Amino acid sequence: MGKRGSKPKGKIECVWSPDFAYAIGLIVTDGCLSSDGRHISFVSKDKEQINNFMQCLNLKVKIGTTAGYKNKKVFRVQFGDVIFYRFLQSIGLSQAKSKILGKIDVPRKFFFDFLRGIFDGDGYSYSYWDPRWKSSFMFYAGFVSASVKHVKWLRKVIQTRLGLKGHITIPRKGASCYQLKYAKKESLVLFKKIYKRNSAICLSRKRLKIEKTLAIVGKKLFV
């Protein structure tokens, strides 16, 4: 009998925590599982996002660059970890996931940390003064995905947990992404849940934008 090969050792400790759940959210939006069954890559135009990702997973690898949308430079990390790769598959991720993504098996306790990662990856917020009404300031929060199954799942979980309805926007002709959007009152509830701790790791530019928006209507993320 030949010698048995050694068991693969993982770089990533697959234990759920707020930071780990946040990193999974980032992988769902901007991560990629390679076809070799081993390597995971993550890209972002924000260096802070890359650093947050590595910090949450206690990952120590070299940060590189690659061509992103419209050939603009984006930051990229890649690492091999068979155990973590299989873990990601076990919770609902796969290769070429963008259009077939559905439910992600995240523990209830860490769902909103995971959702903060989704928001920092493919989420957005915007605000404006509505000229139709005097002193009417509107603001919204939303999530974008090429998979309708995924946005429907997100909506269902958020509605179950917070009672928020939101609505899903169907892509216009020539577009490829669905949007799950929450208006003023609902978005405020969602923001406070996503940023439930002042110390929660996040993409600072998105949080700062939200804080400035809420200040206009006399609201704060944290009391």
N, C-alpha and C positions, 0 to 999 in steps of 0.2 A: 504493500500500500504506500503510495506516495505521500509526501508531507502535505498537510493541509495548509492552504494559504492563510495568512493572517487576516483577521477581520478588518474591514475598512474603518479607519478612524475619522471621525467627523471634526471639522473645524468649528462648526456651529453647535452650541448646546441647544437642543430642541426642547426647551422648557418655556411654557407660556408665562409671560409677564407683560406689564404695560409696554415696555420698550420693544420686546419681541413681537407683540401684536402689531405695534406701529410699523416695524420693519416688514412684517408680512403684508400689510396694506401697501407699502411702497413697492414690494415685489409684484403684487397683483397688478399694479398700474404700470410700472416702468421696468419690471424685471423680465428676464427671459430664461427659460430652461432650454439648454442646448439638446441636440438630437443624440448626443453621446451618452445620455443617462447619468451625467456626472457634473457638468459645469453649469453654473448659474451666473448670469451677468446682470448688472444694474446700471442704468444710465440716467443722467439728469443734467440739465443746463445749469443747475445751481450747485456750486461746490459745497455749500452748507448742507444740502440734501444728501450728497454723497457722504460727507463726514458724519451726519446723523445716522445714516444707514449703517455705516461701519461701526459706529459707537454702540448702537443698539444690539448688534450681533457680535460685538467684541471681535471684529474682523480686522486682521492686519494684512493688507495686501496693497500693492502699488496702484495708485490712481492714474489711469490713462485718459486719453481723449479719442474721440471718433467723430465722424461727420453725422450730424443730426438733421432735423428738418431744414430744408432749403440750404443744406450743406453747412449750416452753422456748427461750430465746434461745441460738443457736449462732453461732459466728464463720464468716465466709464470705469467700473471695476468688474473683474471676473475672477471666479475662484471655483475650484473643484471640491465637491463634498458629496459623495454618493448617499450618505445617510440623510443629509439635509435635503437633497434632491428628492429622495423617496418620500421624505416627510411632506414636502410640498405637494407631491402627487397625491398623497393620502388625504390631504385636506381640500383638494379640488383644483389644483393647478395642473397645467399640462403644457406641452410644446404648442406653439402657434395658438395661444389661448385667447387672443383678443376677441374673436367673434363667437367662441363657443363657451366662454367662461360662464359659470353659473354660481351656485352656492359655494361659499368658502366655510369650512368647518372651524369656526372660531368660538372658543368658550364664551359664554354669555358675559362673564365677568370682564372680559377684555374687548368686547365688541367695539366700544366707542374709541378705544385706543387704536384699534385696527382701522376704524372709520376715519380717524385723524390722518392716518397714513394714506388712505384712499384719497382724502381731500387734498393733502399736500402733493399727491401724485397727479390725479386727474380731476381735482375739484376746482371750484372757482367761486368768487363772490363779486358782486357789483352793486352799485347804488346810483341813484339819480333823483333830482327834484322833478316831480310830476307837474308839468305846466297846467294840467287840467284842474288842479285843486290847489288852493292857497295853502302854502306851508306844508305841502305833502311830500315827504321824503321817503322814497322806496328803496328797499335793499333786498337782495336775493342771495341764496346759496345753492350750488348745484354740483352734480357729479356727472362726468361724461364717460361713456363706454361704448365700444362697438358691439357689445353683446346685450341684447334686450333681456335675456334671461338673467344676467347679472344685475341690471338696474331694477328689474322687477323684484329680485331677491332682496336687494338693499332696501327698496321701498317697503317691502313687507316687514322686514325686521324692524326698521325705524318706526313704522306705524304700530307694530305690536308693542315695542318698548316705550315709545313716547306719545303715541296717539296722533302723530303728524301724518297728514295725507300726502302732501307733495303732489307733483304730477310729472308724467313722463312725456317728453317731447319727441315725436317721431322725426327721423331725419328728413330734411327736404331733399328734393331731387338733386343728385350729385354729391350729397353728403353721406357720411358713413356712420355717424355716431348718434346714439340716443342720449338724452339728457334727463336726469332726475333733478327736478328743481323745487326749491322751497321759498315761498314769499315771506315777507316781513316778519310777522309774528312767529311763524313756524321756524324760520331761519334763526331767529334769536334763541329759541329753545334749543335748536340743534347746535348752535355755536357754543352755548354754555355747557352742553353735554360733551362735545368734542374736546373743548379746552377746560375740562373739569378741574384741572390742577394748574396753578401758575407755573409749576416746575415741569410740566409735561413737555417732552421733546417735540419740536415741530419746526416747520419752515418759517422763520421769523418774519419774512416779508409778507406772507399771507396772513399771519396773525396780526401784524401791525396794521394792515389794510382794514381788517375787520374791526380792530379797536378804534381806529379813526372813524369808521362808518358809524359805529355804535355811539361814539362821543357826540355826534351831531344830534342824536335823538335823546341824549342824556342817559345812555345806558353804558354799563360796564360788563366785561367778561367775568370779572371777579369782584366780589363785594368785600 
